[in-house]
Amino acid sequence: MRRGIKEMDLILSRYADLRLADLSEVQLATYDRLLDENDHDLYQWVSCQSEPQEEFAQVIDDIRQAVDFKTL
């Protein structure tokens, strides 16, 4: 996966490795739409610098819980 910024490559790749296989069809569709969002917005959301759009709040929360940002 190659995105606009390296941090999001690392975060989303780690999340996909950990959770993608277990996502429901609805969750997978939401995650797929999330990937269309701007990397800078995504980074702000996962790093708690701004609140995500309501549509993505659950998946962003799951990313925050799943990915150990200290090890990236």
FIDOSE-333074 format. One record per residue (C-alpha): x, y, z. Coordinates in steps of 0.1 Angstrom, whole numbers, plus 2048, in hexadecimal, padded with zeros to 3 digits. Layout:
residues N
+-----+-----+-----+
!   X !   Y !   Z !
+-----+-----+-----+
!   X !   Y !   Z !
...
+-----+-----+-----+
This chain:
residues 72
+-----+-----+-----+
!   X !   Y !   Z !
+-----+-----+-----+
! 800 ! 800 ! 800 !
! 80D ! 822 ! 7F7 !
! 7FB ! 841 ! 801 !
! 804 ! 866 ! 803 !
! 817 ! 865 ! 824 !
! 82D ! 84A ! 833 !
! 81C ! 84B ! 855 !
! 7FB ! 841 ! 845 !
! 80C ! 825 ! 832 !
! 818 ! 817 ! 852 !
! 7F9 ! 81C ! 866 !
! 7E0 ! 80E ! 84C !
! 7F7 ! 7F1 ! 842 !
! 7FA ! 7E7 ! 867 !
! 7D5 ! 7EA ! 86C !
! 7CD ! 7D6 ! 84D !
! 7E5 ! 7BA ! 858 !
! 7D4 ! 7B9 ! 87A !
! 7B0 ! 7BD ! 873 !
! 7A6 ! 7BB ! 84E !
! 79F ! 796 ! 84D !
! 786 ! 79A ! 86A !
! 772 ! 7B8 ! 85D !
! 74E ! 7B3 ! 854 !
! 742 ! 7BD ! 831 !
! 734 ! 7DE ! 83F !
! 755 ! 7E5 ! 852 !
! 769 ! 7DC ! 833 !
! 754 ! 7F4 ! 81D !
! 759 ! 810 ! 837 !
! 77F ! 809 ! 838 !
! 780 ! 80A ! 812 !
! 76F ! 82C ! 811 !
! 787 ! 838 ! 82C !
! 7A4 ! 830 ! 815 !
! 796 ! 84A ! 7FD !
! 79B ! 866 ! 816 !
! 7B8 ! 87E ! 817 !
! 7D6 ! 871 ! 829 !
! 7DB ! 891 ! 83D !
! 7B7 ! 88E ! 84A !
! 7BC ! 869 ! 852 !
! 7DB ! 871 ! 865 !
! 7CA ! 88C ! 879 !
! 7AE ! 874 ! 881 !
! 7C3 ! 856 ! 88C !
! 7DB ! 86D ! 8A0 !
! 7BD ! 87D ! 8B3 !
! 7C6 ! 89F ! 8A5 !
! 7A2 ! 8A3 ! 897 !
! 782 ! 890 ! 898 !
! 77A ! 879 ! 87B !
! 75C ! 87B ! 866 !
! 73F ! 869 ! 877 !
! 73F ! 84F ! 85B !
! 762 ! 845 ! 864 !
! 762 ! 849 ! 88A !
! 760 ! 823 ! 892 !
! 77B ! 819 ! 87A !
! 792 ! 835 ! 886 !
! 78C ! 82A ! 8AA !
! 794 ! 806 ! 8A0 !
! 7B4 ! 811 ! 88E !
! 7BF ! 825 ! 8AE !
! 7B9 ! 806 ! 8C3 !
! 7C9 ! 7ED ! 8AC !
! 7E8 ! 7FF ! 8A2 !
! 804 ! 804 ! 8BB !
! 811 ! 826 ! 8AF !
! 830 ! 824 ! 8C5 !
! 83D ! 807 ! 8B0 !
! 839 ! 817 ! 88E !
+-----+-----+-----+
